[in-house]
Amino acid sequence: MSLLDKMKETAQKGVDKTKEAVSAGQDKLEAHKLERRISDLKEELGGLVYAHKTGASTASPDAEIARIVGEISKTETELAAYDQASGEAPS
């Protein structure tokens, strides 16, 4: 194997490692976005329940609560998939 071939092989290994690092970084970013979405939904849910319990809301919040809980469950499932793919424990 010539010196040029060895240099090409080494460069390709570097490119492959960089691609892996970028992919891992994107996965972490997406997982963080999902964690933030869950937090926002829980905050929204808490505000809805609080408004209902304090009488600030006259309508029954049951349908909205069910919608938010469904979104939280769906988002947690997505997050678990990212955690499993990256080999990390769920947050």
Protein Blocks (a to p, Z undefined) as FASTA:
>chain_A
ZZklmmmmmmmmmmmmmmmmmmmmmmmmmmmmmmmmmmmmmmmmmmmmmmmmnopambdf
klmmmmmmmmmmmmmmmmmmmmmmnopacZZ
